[in-house]
């Protein structure tokens, strides 16, 4: 799915464009996908609406965090790891669409 979207659009668009197209492709494939899933932060047994949002949550078990930036760095990895910890998901994909070849833009993350 990622390669279909990247091939059709190429690099250079905003993250939300890739998110919408990837959401469409995943739903077309019959997967249950939640877009912009709110991720509350629980602190001292209090549920805080902190504004965290998972780009795409697939089958309630895989987080897809979409980027459209020059290069991924440790901050982006920390972000998806935090989302995985808060959501109790064990698998995540950090996808940077702003690359010439998408094989260099996908990072699999296991918590």
HELIX and SHEET records of a PDB file:
HELIX    1   1 UNK A    2  UNK A    9  1                                   8    
HELIX    2   2 UNK A   15  UNK A   28  1                                  14    
HELIX    3   3 UNK A   74  UNK A   87  1                                  14    
HELIX    4   4 UNK A  102  UNK A  104  5                                   3    
SHEET    1   A 5 UNK A  33  UNK A  43  0                                        
SHEET    2   A 5 UNK A  46  UNK A  58 -1                                        
SHEET    3   A 5 UNK A  62  UNK A  67 -1                                        
SHEET    4   A 5 UNK A  91  UNK A  96  1                                        
SHEET    5   A 5 UNK A 106  UNK A 110 -1                                        
END                                                                             
